[in-house]
Amino acid sequence: MDPIILIMIIAFAGPIVGSVIGVMRKPSFVYVCCMLCFAAGVMLAISFLELIPESIHLASPSTSVVGLICGALLMYGLDRLLPHLHPSLCSQEHGCNLQRSSVYLIVGIFLHNFPEGMAIASGAVASLKASIIIALAIAIHNIPEGICTSASYYHASGNRFVAFLLSSTTAIPILVGFFLARSVFEAIDPQVVGFLIAATAGLMIYITVDELIPNSCAGENHQTIFSFMAGVVLVMLLQLV
């Protein structure tokens, strides 16, 4: 098998496998709250431990700051275009809140996966082994993300197929980022790449603080705290890969 095809199968499998697991059964509200909080831990840890440091490394602290702000402002703009009530103001409408949160989560992860594809491509430029390791690491942490997105949307909408389909689309930007970066990698200005990575971090931080954590706390269950910690620990362990 072509090594490039193998790399893409590995990276593409993460969101697909996670999406299948997330819709295998009708999840309880507490389960979804725990999954949302787990996703919050994963997204914050990825932002602060991986994306922001990588942005500073590729560009500069000032470029990273501008990208971070732009990413948050972009998500704020979407927030204004799609006004909604937070759980504290709409405690009886958990399904509505969870559905909007799951859509935001899908959007955030969709955008986040583009630089992941670029990261795999950068590994391919260095060596085949490096690219495979990066692809495996990305696939591992995309599985829980797929579970979170598909399970939360399935819980809110009740539509198993649509939940799987929407969640699975987060694998598309991995392919786009990989092939785009692989074809023009040497021509991409590191400043631009650093800016895009920081903007992705800004998006994820905004989504986490504004949506995931408030909605996961709506379940009023202390299990969500440990779910959040599990997400952070998972990303920390991936640093060892």
Secondary structure as the mmCIF struct_conf table of DSSP 4:
data_model
#
loop_
_struct_conf.conf_type_id
_struct_conf.id
_struct_conf.beg_label_comp_id
_struct_conf.beg_label_asym_id
_struct_conf.beg_label_seq_id
_struct_conf.end_label_comp_id
_struct_conf.end_label_asym_id
_struct_conf.end_label_seq_id
HELX_RH_AL_P HELX_RH_AL_P1 PRO A 3 GLY A 22
TURN_TY1_P TURN_TY1_P1 VAL A 23 VAL A 23
BEND BEND1 MET A 24 ARG A 25
HELX_RH_AL_P HELX_RH_AL_P2 PHE A 29 ILE A 46
HELX_RH_PI_P HELX_RH_PI_P1 SER A 47 LEU A 51
HELX_RH_AL_P HELX_RH_AL_P3 ILE A 52 LEU A 58
BEND BEND2 ALA A 59 ALA A 59
HELX_RH_AL_P HELX_RH_AL_P4 PRO A 61 LEU A 81
BEND BEND3 LEU A 82 LEU A 82
HELX_RH_3T_P HELX_RH_3T_P1 PRO A 87 LEU A 89
TURN_TY1_P TURN_TY1_P2 SER A 91 GLN A 92
HELX_RH_AL_P HELX_RH_AL_P5 HIS A 94 ALA A 126
HELX_RH_AL_P HELX_RH_AL_P6 LEU A 128 SER A 157
HELX_RH_AL_P HELX_RH_AL_P7 ARG A 160 SER A 168
HELX_RH_3T_P HELX_RH_3T_P2 THR A 169 ALA A 171
HELX_RH_AL_P HELX_RH_AL_P8 ILE A 172 VAL A 184
HELX_RH_3T_P HELX_RH_3T_P3 PHE A 185 ALA A 187
BEND BEND4 ILE A 188 ILE A 188
HELX_RH_AL_P HELX_RH_AL_P9 PRO A 190 ILE A 207
HELX_RH_PI_P HELX_RH_PI_P2 THR A 208 LEU A 212
HELX_RH_AL_P HELX_RH_AL_P10 ILE A 213 CYS A 217
TURN_TY1_P TURN_TY1_P3 ALA A 218 GLY A 219
TURN_TY1_P TURN_TY1_P4 HIS A 222 HIS A 222
HELX_RH_AL_P HELX_RH_AL_P11 GLN A 223 LEU A 238
TURN_TY1_P TURN_TY1_P5 GLN A 239 LEU A 240
#
